[in-house]
Amino acid sequence: MKEGKFEELFQEELSDIYDAERQIIQALPKMAEAASSEELAEAFREHLEVTRQQVKRLDKVFQKLGQMPGKKTCEGMQGLLREGEKMIGEMEKSPVLDAGLISAAQKVEHYEISAYGTVRSMAEMLGQDEAAELLEETLEEEKETDETLTEIAESIMSEAGGEGEEEEEEELEEEEEEEV
């Protein structure tokens, strides 16, 4: 096994998350279009703009390191986004699809939280303080997005639960009328 250097691993991980962010930029408009909840669609549109800024921030990190992003494909993100695309293709617009989209998006956010936490720590260890600050800023944005998605999920599920109770009550009333 080839012995590596932390600087090389840092560069590799930065290239991985850079590609992941670029993939997310392609996926978010599709997710916004598929959402039935306007609140969720708007959250996806807002995160698209945040993600574009995160790519610019990564460009600054690479610039500070005097390097270019590597030509790496983030296969982990590819798989996560493929799952979301499959769901969009198989389900009709509905609160159920919205819940599935949130689940898929939170998996993406957790991947990013992990990745940014790791590269931020590497930057600190390597004495790349400016890079660490930029990466920390993105890490905090990813955590905020995850929290927002949780709030939207709770709202959607609460509404869906209330609708389910109403349907059950209507069914019970119909059964009682039939018995009379």
C-alpha positions as CSV (number, residue, x, y, z in Angstrom):
1,M,0.0,0.0,0.0
2,K,1.3,3.4,-1.0
3,E,2.0,5.7,2.0
4,G,0.2,9.0,1.6
5,K,0.5,12.4,3.0
6,F,-2.2,14.4,4.8
7,E,-1.8,17.2,2.2
8,E,-2.6,14.7,-0.6
9,L,-5.6,13.3,1.4
10,F,-6.8,16.8,2.1
11,Q,-6.6,17.7,-1.6
12,E,-8.4,14.5,-2.5
13,E,-11.2,15.1,0.0
14,L,-11.6,18.7,-1.2
15,S,-11.9,17.5,-4.8
16,D,-14.5,14.9,-3.7
17,I,-16.7,17.4,-1.9
18,Y,-16.3,19.9,-4.8
19,D,-17.7,17.3,-7.2
20,A,-20.4,16.5,-4.7
21,E,-21.5,20.1,-4.6
22,R,-21.6,20.4,-8.4
23,Q,-23.8,17.3,-8.5
24,I,-26.1,18.8,-6.0
25,I,-26.4,22.0,-8.1
26,Q,-27.7,19.8,-10.9
27,A,-30.2,17.9,-8.6
28,L,-31.8,20.7,-6.6
29,P,-33.9,22.2,-9.4
30,K,-35.3,18.7,-10.1
31,M,-36.1,18.2,-6.4
32,A,-37.8,21.7,-6.2
33,E,-39.9,20.8,-9.3
34,A,-41.0,17.5,-7.8
35,A,-42.0,18.9,-4.4
36,S,-45.8,19.4,-3.8
37,S,-45.1,21.6,-0.8
38,E,-44.2,25.1,-1.8
39,E,-42.3,25.5,1.5
40,L,-40.1,22.5,0.5
41,A,-39.7,23.7,-3.1
42,E,-38.6,27.1,-1.8
43,A,-36.2,25.5,0.6
44,F,-34.6,23.5,-2.3
45,R,-34.4,26.7,-4.4
46,E,-32.8,28.6,-1.5
47,H,-30.3,25.8,-0.9
48,L,-29.4,25.9,-4.6
49,E,-28.2,29.5,-4.2
50,V,-26.4,28.6,-0.9
51,T,-24.7,25.6,-2.7
52,R,-23.5,27.9,-5.5
53,Q,-21.9,30.1,-2.9
54,Q,-20.3,27.0,-1.3
55,V,-18.7,26.1,-4.6
56,K,-17.3,29.6,-4.8
57,R,-16.0,29.2,-1.3
58,L,-14.3,25.9,-2.3
59,D,-12.8,27.7,-5.2
60,K,-11.2,30.2,-2.7
61,V,-9.9,27.3,-0.7
62,F,-8.2,25.7,-3.7
63,Q,-6.9,29.2,-4.7
64,K,-5.4,29.7,-1.2
65,L,-3.7,26.2,-1.6
66,G,-2.4,27.2,-5.0
67,Q,-4.2,24.2,-6.5
68,M,-7.1,23.3,-8.8
69,P,-9.9,20.9,-7.9
70,G,-9.0,17.4,-9.0
71,K,-11.0,15.6,-11.6
72,K,-12.7,13.3,-9.1
73,T,-16.2,11.9,-9.2
74,C,-17.9,11.8,-5.8
75,E,-19.5,8.3,-6.1
76,G,-21.1,8.5,-2.7
77,M,-23.1,11.6,-3.7
78,Q,-23.8,10.1,-7.1
79,G,-25.5,7.2,-5.3
80,L,-27.5,9.3,-2.9
81,L,-28.8,11.6,-5.7
82,R,-29.6,8.6,-7.8
83,E,-31.9,7.3,-5.0
84,G,-33.7,10.7,-5.0
85,E,-34.1,10.7,-8.8
86,K,-35.5,7.2,-8.7
87,M,-38.1,8.2,-6.1
88,I,-39.1,11.2,-8.2
89,G,-39.6,8.9,-11.2
90,E,-41.7,6.4,-9.3
91,M,-44.0,8.6,-7.2
92,E,-46.6,11.2,-7.9
93,K,-46.4,14.7,-6.4
94,S,-47.7,14.3,-2.9
95,P,-46.8,14.8,0.7
96,V,-45.5,11.2,0.7
97,L,-43.0,12.1,-2.1
98,D,-42.2,15.3,-0.2
99,A,-41.3,13.2,2.8
100,G,-39.2,11.0,0.6
101,L,-37.4,14.0,-0.9
102,I,-36.7,15.3,2.5
103,S,-35.3,11.9,3.5
104,A,-33.1,11.9,0.4
105,A,-32.0,15.5,1.0
106,Q,-31.1,14.9,4.6
107,K,-28.9,11.9,3.6
108,V,-27.1,14.3,1.3
109,E,-26.8,16.9,4.1
110,H,-25.4,14.3,6.5
111,Y,-22.8,13.3,3.9
112,E,-21.8,16.9,3.5
113,I,-21.7,17.5,7.2
114,S,-19.4,14.6,7.6
115,A,-17.2,15.6,4.6
116,Y,-16.9,19.3,5.7
117,G,-16.2,18.3,9.3
118,T,-13.3,16.1,8.1
119,V,-11.8,18.6,5.7
120,R,-12.1,21.4,8.2
121,S,-10.2,19.4,10.8
122,M,-7.6,18.5,8.2
123,A,-7.2,22.2,7.3
124,E,-6.7,23.0,11.0
125,M,-4.2,20.3,11.4
126,L,-2.2,21.4,8.4
127,G,-2.2,25.0,9.6
128,Q,-4.5,26.2,6.8
129,D,-6.5,28.5,9.1
130,E,-8.2,30.6,6.3
131,A,-9.3,27.4,4.6
132,A,-10.5,26.0,7.9
133,E,-12.6,29.1,8.4
134,L,-14.2,28.9,5.0
135,L,-14.9,25.2,5.4
136,E,-16.4,25.9,8.9
137,E,-18.8,28.5,7.3
138,T,-20.0,25.9,4.9
139,L,-20.3,23.2,7.6
140,E,-22.6,25.5,9.6
141,E,-24.8,26.2,6.5
142,E,-25.2,22.4,6.0
143,K,-26.2,21.9,9.6
144,E,-28.8,24.8,9.2
145,T,-30.2,23.2,6.1
146,D,-30.5,19.9,7.9
147,E,-32.4,21.6,10.7
148,T,-34.7,23.4,8.2
149,L,-35.5,20.1,6.4
150,T,-36.4,18.5,9.8
151,E,-38.8,21.3,10.5
152,I,-40.4,21.0,7.1
153,A,-40.7,17.2,7.5
154,E,-42.4,17.6,10.8
155,S,-44.8,20.1,9.3
156,I,-45.6,17.9,6.3
157,M,-46.0,14.8,8.4
158,S,-48.2,16.6,10.9
159,E,-50.5,17.8,8.2
160,A,-50.6,14.4,6.5
161,G,-51.3,12.8,9.9
162,G,-54.2,15.2,10.4
163,E,-55.6,14.4,6.9
164,G,-55.3,10.7,7.7
165,E,-57.4,11.2,10.9
166,E,-60.0,13.1,8.9
167,E,-60.3,10.3,6.4
168,E,-60.6,7.7,9.1
169,E,-63.4,9.7,10.7
170,E,-65.2,10.1,7.4
171,E,-64.9,6.3,6.8
172,L,-66.3,5.6,10.3
173,E,-69.3,8.0,9.7
174,E,-70.0,6.3,6.4
175,E,-69.9,2.8,8.1
176,E,-72.3,4.0,10.8
177,E,-74.7,5.4,8.2
178,E,-74.7,2.1,6.3
179,E,-75.5,0.2,9.5
180,V,-78.5,2.3,10.2
